[in-house]
Amino acid sequence: MIINHPLLGPRDAQEFTYLGDAALIDRPDGLSFPDATAAQDAFHDYLYLRDNPAGEHRELWYHEQGDRSWLVVTRNTVTHEITKVELARDVARARGRSK
Amino acid sequence: MADHRLKPITPLGHDAPHSVTIGPVTITEVVDTALASLAARLGEAKAVADIAETAGIPLPPPGKAAKAATYAAFWLSPDMWMVEAPFATHEDIVSVLKPHFGEAASITEQTDAWARFDVTGADLPAMFERLCNFDLRAHGPGSATRTVIEHLGCYVVIRAEGHLSVIGPRSSAASVFHALETAARSAF
């Protein structure tokens, strides 16, 4: 499998490690909830609940044997076709998650 | 200060840089380069670019290496570069770079973390297609990348046609050298 790195071009998937669902970027802010139970529920869902789609899936990949950037890869879990690769930094910033 | 009678050795443990010629290629240990990583701090990318230009330090784009009069550099990751300078004049490279960049960048000495082997000769792609994923046929002089050689994360910097550097972890220098020798013997 080849991942088309947004900065470095096509790179072998062997150079990457896989983390999982890109929803991990949306870590809840524990202080934004009215009480501890609500925060705990939100963290439970964040930590343990995942969609398991047969089809398009957004996931986090780490270019460990390259420039060590985190990527958000949109991959079809049935065909392994990769339709989009973004820097996780840009995705997080677009959602107001990072500076 | 105590009078230490210490003898410097090369990454391969010799008194002088080791060199071997196999067919058309020569693999040579290079110890005359000081290294430091330079990372622009948050929001300081523009300031770092301006300072570097004034100081004569090239900051190449992703996947590239560049050379100026004193300094050379290759790209490591977003907003981060490895800066190379002559060891004779820049042994303490951080103290030379830090006054230029101040609080705009984080600078870490890397000189003794790495072992550099220069490989020169014709038909290097035939050797490196046995070693790593980096496609030398698709990349010309001025390209640089990190890749895996012998299970080790190494940088490959293409200096010129028929001349490249492999910069691998110094603690595994012998393994990197062995891999280069083996690939050269296999290819030629």
Chai-1 contact restraints between the chains, C-beta under 6 A:
chainA,res_idxA,chainB,res_idxB,connection_type,confidence,min_distance_angstrom,max_distance_angstrom,comment,restraint_id
A,L7,B,P62,contact,1.0,0.0,6.0,A-B,restraint_1
A,L8,B,P62,contact,1.0,0.0,6.0,A-B,restraint_2
A,L8,B,G63,contact,1.0,0.0,6.0,A-B,restraint_3
A,D12,B,N133,contact,1.0,0.0,6.0,A-B,restraint_4
A,Q65,B,V148,contact,1.0,0.0,6.0,A-B,restraint_5
A,Q65,B,G153,contact,1.0,0.0,6.0,A-B,restraint_6
A,G66,B,R146,contact,1.0,0.0,6.0,A-B,restraint_7
A,D67,B,S77,contact,1.0,0.0,6.0,A-B,restraint_8
A,R68,B,S77,contact,1.0,0.0,6.0,A-B,restraint_9
A,S69,B,S77,contact,1.0,0.0,6.0,A-B,restraint_10
A,K99,B,L42,contact,1.0,0.0,6.0,A-B,restraint_11
